[in-house]
C-alpha cells in the first residue's frame, strides 16, 4: 500500500513554479487548472512569508494569487465550456477556491488587525470568484 501511495505522489504533476509558466499553457482548460494550482502555491508562500515577518512578500504573493485566479477565470471563459454543461473544470475551481478561502481566513486570524487589509481585499475577490463558479454549476437550468 505504501509503495502505491509513493508512486502516486511521484507521478503527480508538480505545481507550476511561476505565473509565466502557467500563461504558457496552450489549452485554456489546462491553463485554468494550472493557475488554480499556482494560486494555492502563492497562498502557501504568503503564509511562509508572514511566518518570517516579511509583509512585503506577503503582499506580493497575495497579488500573485489574485492574478492567478483571474487568469483561471479568463481561461475557463476562453475554453468555451459552460459550467452547466461541462461542470468539471468549474467544480475544480470552485472546490479549490473554497480551500483558498479557508486558508486565507486562517492567515487573517494569525495576523494583527493592522496587517489584515491585504488579506481582506483578496479574500473578497476570491469569494466573488467562488460564488460565480458555484452559481454557474448550481444555477437554474435556463442559465446553463
Secondary structure, 3 states (H helix, E strand, C coil): CHHHHHHHHHHCCCCCCCHHHHHCCCCHHHHHHHHHHHHHHHHHHHHHHHHHCCHHHHHHHHHHHHHHHHHHHHHHHHCCCCCCCCHHHHHHHHHHHHHHHHHHHHHHHHCCHHHCHHHHHHHHHHHHHHHHHHHHHHCCHHHC
